[in-house]
Amino acid sequence: MNEATILTNIDQRGIATLTMNRPELHNAFDDLLIAGLTAELKRLEADQRVRIVRLAASGTSFSAGADLTWMRRMAGYTYEQNLADAQGLATLMQTLNGLDKPTIALVQGAAYGGGVGLVACCDIVLAVKQASFCLSEVRLGLIPAVISPYVIDAIGARACRRYFLSAETFSAQEACRLGLVHEVVEDGDALWERSAQLCGQLLKNGPGAMADAKRLIAAVAGRRPDEAPIDETAARIAERRASREGQEGLAAFLEKRTPDWLAH
């Protein structure tokens, strides 16, 4: 990991803040940043101390998408080289989207292209009111292919039919209306303050239960109610009730005491 471009801090409560730190380049992606973010996310997932992962960025932009130098290199790639390169970005998105731990994106400025993909992959998204969003790939004769599953899941196919094709910039308020952003706040100070409040709420919850809740959503999303996986969902709650964490949580509630994940 290059500490100049990726910064990580883990506080005493297990809140990890992963910061993209290329402000002079508006935190644009290149292959090194993509590989570094992927490796760091995997490291944080494996770290038992970490309870929550926040994704932030330095400077005025969250991420401007692809770095120009990287794009110039890609222009000369063969199909096989382009495929390998795209798979690196796909792995980053898949890793962030599937992280067992709760993720919060703190969008303090513009998010373009792959930056929108990062936002769509996070569980909770906060943005300042000045933030803007754009799926600009078609302006370059490209398509937002690798990020599309996550963006379509976040805002729906109908909205994507507009914004994938128009490449127009939309506001934080519109992103919130579409479901890409959960809350819009006044400024950067409010962004961190609201993030701290949400982290406090998340830390009250069973870590394993939150991980299983994320898996539950992935398993059930997109199915009609009459196609609900009855046996599968029943098995999931039975397993959780019988788990050590589930037993501890229920016992703590009934005994009116703090569960051990808070006590420790």
C-alpha positions as CSV (number, residue, x, y, z in Angstrom):
1,M,0.0,0.0,0.0
2,N,1.3,3.5,-0.9
3,E,0.6,5.6,2.2
4,A,0.8,8.8,0.1
5,T,-2.4,7.8,-1.8
6,I,-4.3,5.7,0.8
7,L,-4.5,6.6,4.4
8,T,-6.0,4.3,7.1
9,N,-6.8,5.1,10.7
10,I,-8.4,2.6,13.2
11,D,-9.7,4.2,16.4
12,Q,-10.1,2.5,19.8
13,R,-13.7,1.6,19.1
14,G,-12.8,-0.3,15.9
15,I,-13.9,2.4,13.5
16,A,-11.6,2.3,10.5
17,T,-11.4,5.3,8.2
18,L,-10.0,4.6,4.7
19,T,-9.1,7.8,2.9
20,M,-8.2,8.2,-0.7
21,N,-5.5,10.8,-0.7
22,R,-4.8,12.1,-4.2
23,P,-6.3,15.6,-3.8
24,E,-4.2,17.1,-6.5
25,L,-5.7,14.6,-8.9
26,H,-9.2,14.7,-7.4
27,N,-8.7,11.1,-6.1
28,A,-8.9,9.7,-9.6
29,F,-8.4,6.0,-10.1
30,D,-5.3,4.3,-11.5
31,D,-4.3,0.7,-11.3
32,L,-2.2,1.3,-8.3
33,L,-4.9,3.0,-6.3
34,I,-7.4,0.3,-7.3
35,A,-5.1,-2.5,-6.1
36,G,-4.2,-0.6,-2.9
37,L,-7.8,0.0,-2.0
38,T,-8.7,-3.6,-2.7
39,A,-5.8,-4.9,-0.5
40,E,-6.6,-2.5,2.3
41,L,-10.3,-3.4,2.3
42,K,-9.4,-7.1,2.5
43,R,-7.0,-6.3,5.4
44,L,-9.6,-4.4,7.3
45,E,-12.2,-7.2,6.8
46,A,-9.7,-9.7,8.3
47,D,-8.8,-7.4,11.2
48,Q,-10.9,-8.6,14.2
49,R,-10.6,-5.1,15.8
50,V,-12.5,-3.4,13.0
51,R,-16.2,-3.0,13.4
52,I,-17.0,-0.3,10.8
53,V,-15.3,0.9,7.7
54,R,-15.7,4.5,6.5
55,L,-14.6,5.5,3.0
56,A,-13.5,9.1,2.7
57,A,-11.4,11.3,0.4
58,S,-9.0,14.2,0.8
59,G,-9.5,17.5,-1.0
60,T,-12.4,19.0,-2.9
61,S,-13.5,15.9,-4.8
62,F,-14.5,12.4,-3.7
63,S,-13.3,10.8,-6.9
64,A,-13.1,12.0,-10.4
65,G,-13.2,8.5,-11.9
66,A,-10.3,7.4,-14.1
67,D,-6.9,9.1,-13.9
68,L,-5.8,10.7,-17.2
69,T,-2.4,9.1,-17.2
70,W,-4.0,5.7,-16.7
71,M,-6.4,6.4,-19.5
72,R,-3.6,7.2,-21.8
73,R,-1.9,3.9,-21.0
74,M,-5.2,2.1,-21.5
75,A,-5.6,3.6,-25.0
76,G,-2.7,1.4,-26.1
77,Y,-3.8,-1.8,-24.4
78,T,-4.7,-5.0,-26.2
79,Y,-8.1,-6.6,-25.5
80,E,-6.5,-9.0,-23.0
81,Q,-4.7,-6.1,-21.2
82,N,-7.9,-4.2,-21.0
83,L,-9.8,-7.2,-19.7
84,A,-7.2,-7.8,-16.9
85,D,-7.3,-4.1,-16.1
86,A,-11.1,-4.0,-15.9
87,Q,-11.1,-7.1,-13.7
88,G,-9.0,-5.2,-11.2
89,L,-11.7,-2.5,-10.8
90,A,-14.4,-5.2,-10.7
91,T,-12.6,-6.9,-7.8
92,L,-12.4,-3.6,-5.9
93,M,-16.2,-3.0,-6.4
94,Q,-17.0,-6.6,-5.4
95,T,-14.8,-6.5,-2.3
96,L,-16.3,-3.2,-1.1
97,N,-19.9,-4.3,-1.9
98,G,-19.5,-7.7,-0.2
99,L,-17.6,-6.5,2.9
100,D,-18.9,-8.2,6.1
101,K,-18.6,-5.0,8.1
102,P,-20.9,-2.0,7.8
103,T,-19.5,0.6,5.3
104,I,-20.2,4.3,5.3
105,A,-19.2,6.6,2.4
106,L,-18.5,10.2,3.2
107,V,-18.9,12.2,0.0
108,Q,-17.5,15.7,0.5
109,G,-17.3,16.6,-3.2
110,A,-17.7,15.4,-6.8
111,A,-18.0,11.7,-7.5
112,Y,-17.7,10.8,-11.2
113,G,-17.6,7.5,-13.0
114,G,-16.0,4.8,-10.8
115,G,-16.4,7.2,-7.8
116,V,-20.2,6.7,-8.2
117,G,-19.5,3.0,-8.2
118,L,-17.7,3.2,-4.8
119,V,-20.6,5.2,-3.4
120,A,-23.1,2.6,-4.7
121,C,-21.2,-0.2,-3.1
122,C,-21.4,1.3,0.5
123,D,-24.1,0.4,2.9
124,I,-24.7,4.0,4.1
125,V,-23.9,7.1,2.1
126,L,-23.7,10.7,3.5
127,A,-23.0,13.6,1.2
128,V,-22.6,17.4,1.6
129,K,-25.2,19.5,-0.2
130,Q,-22.5,20.8,-2.6
131,A,-21.5,17.2,-3.8
132,S,-22.3,16.3,-7.4
133,F,-22.5,13.0,-9.3
134,C,-21.9,12.0,-12.9
135,L,-21.8,8.8,-14.9
136,S,-19.7,10.4,-17.6
137,E,-18.3,7.3,-19.5
138,V,-20.3,7.8,-22.7
139,R,-18.7,11.2,-23.2
140,L,-15.5,9.2,-23.9
141,G,-17.2,6.6,-26.0
142,L,-17.2,4.1,-23.1
143,I,-19.8,2.6,-20.8
144,P,-19.9,2.2,-17.0
145,A,-19.8,-1.6,-17.3
146,V,-18.0,-2.7,-14.2
147,I,-19.9,-0.5,-11.8
148,S,-23.3,-1.0,-13.5
149,P,-24.5,-3.9,-11.2
150,Y,-24.1,-1.7,-8.1
151,V,-25.4,1.5,-9.6
152,I,-28.4,-0.2,-11.1
153,D,-29.1,-1.8,-7.7
154,A,-28.8,1.5,-6.0
155,I,-30.9,3.8,-8.2
156,G,-32.8,1.4,-10.5
157,A,-32.8,0.6,-14.2
158,R,-35.1,3.5,-15.1
159,A,-32.8,6.2,-13.6
160,C,-29.8,4.5,-15.2
161,R,-31.4,4.7,-18.6
162,R,-31.3,8.5,-18.1
163,Y,-27.9,9.0,-16.4
164,F,-25.9,6.4,-18.2
165,L,-27.0,7.8,-21.5
166,S,-27.1,11.6,-20.8
167,A,-23.8,11.8,-18.7
168,E,-25.4,14.8,-17.1
169,T,-24.3,15.9,-13.6
170,F,-26.8,15.6,-10.9
171,S,-26.9,17.1,-7.4
172,A,-26.6,15.5,-3.9
173,Q,-30.3,16.2,-3.5
174,E,-31.2,14.3,-6.7
175,A,-28.8,11.5,-5.7
176,C,-30.7,11.3,-2.4
177,R,-34.1,11.2,-4.2
178,L,-32.8,8.3,-6.4
179,G,-31.5,6.3,-3.4
180,L,-27.8,6.6,-4.2
181,V,-27.3,8.9,-1.1
182,H,-29.1,8.3,2.2
183,E,-28.6,11.7,3.8
184,V,-27.5,15.2,2.6
185,V,-25.8,17.4,5.2
186,E,-24.8,21.0,5.2
187,D,-21.0,20.8,5.1
188,G,-17.8,18.8,5.8
189,D,-18.1,19.3,9.6
190,A,-21.7,18.1,9.6
191,L,-20.6,15.1,7.4
192,W,-18.1,13.9,10.1
193,E,-20.5,14.7,12.9
194,R,-23.4,12.7,11.4
195,S,-21.0,9.9,10.5
196,A,-19.9,9.7,14.2
197,Q,-23.6,9.5,15.2
198,L,-24.2,6.6,12.8
199,C,-21.1,4.8,14.0
200,G,-22.3,5.1,17.5
201,Q,-25.6,3.5,16.5
202,L,-23.9,0.7,14.5
203,L,-21.6,-0.1,17.4
204,K,-24.6,-1.1,19.5
205,N,-25.4,-3.9,17.2
206,G,-24.0,-7.5,17.1
207,P,-21.1,-7.6,14.6
208,G,-22.1,-11.1,13.4
209,A,-25.7,-10.1,13.1
210,M,-24.9,-7.1,10.9
211,A,-22.7,-9.3,8.7
212,D,-25.5,-11.9,8.4
213,A,-28.1,-9.1,7.7
214,K,-25.9,-8.0,4.7
215,R,-25.8,-11.6,3.4
216,L,-29.6,-11.8,3.9
217,I,-30.2,-8.8,1.8
218,A,-28.0,-10.1,-1.0
219,A,-29.8,-13.5,-0.9
220,V,-33.4,-12.1,-0.9
221,A,-33.1,-8.9,-2.9
222,G,-34.9,-9.0,-6.3
223,R,-37.2,-11.9,-5.5
224,R,-40.9,-11.3,-5.5
225,P,-42.7,-12.0,-2.2
226,D,-44.4,-15.1,-3.6
227,E,-40.9,-16.3,-4.5
228,A,-39.6,-15.7,-1.0
229,P,-37.1,-18.4,0.0
230,I,-39.1,-19.6,3.0
231,D,-36.9,-22.4,4.0
232,E,-33.7,-20.4,3.5
233,T,-34.8,-17.4,5.5
234,A,-36.2,-19.7,8.3
235,A,-32.8,-21.4,8.4
236,R,-31.0,-18.1,8.6
237,I,-32.9,-16.9,11.7
238,A,-32.7,-20.3,13.3
239,E,-28.9,-20.3,12.9
240,R,-28.7,-16.8,14.3
241,R,-30.9,-17.6,17.3
242,A,-28.7,-20.6,18.1
243,S,-25.4,-18.7,17.6
244,R,-23.3,-17.6,20.5
245,E,-23.9,-13.9,19.6
246,G,-27.6,-14.4,19.2
247,Q,-27.9,-16.2,22.5
248,E,-25.8,-13.4,24.2
249,G,-28.0,-10.7,22.7
250,L,-31.2,-12.2,23.7
251,A,-29.9,-13.0,27.2
252,A,-28.7,-9.4,27.6
253,F,-32.1,-8.0,26.6
254,L,-34.0,-10.3,28.9
255,E,-31.6,-9.7,31.8
256,K,-31.6,-5.9,31.1
257,R,-27.8,-5.7,30.8
258,T,-25.2,-4.7,28.2
259,P,-24.3,-7.4,25.7
260,D,-20.7,-8.4,25.6
261,W,-19.8,-6.8,22.3
262,L,-20.6,-3.4,24.0
263,A,-19.2,-4.3,27.4
264,H,-15.8,-5.1,25.9
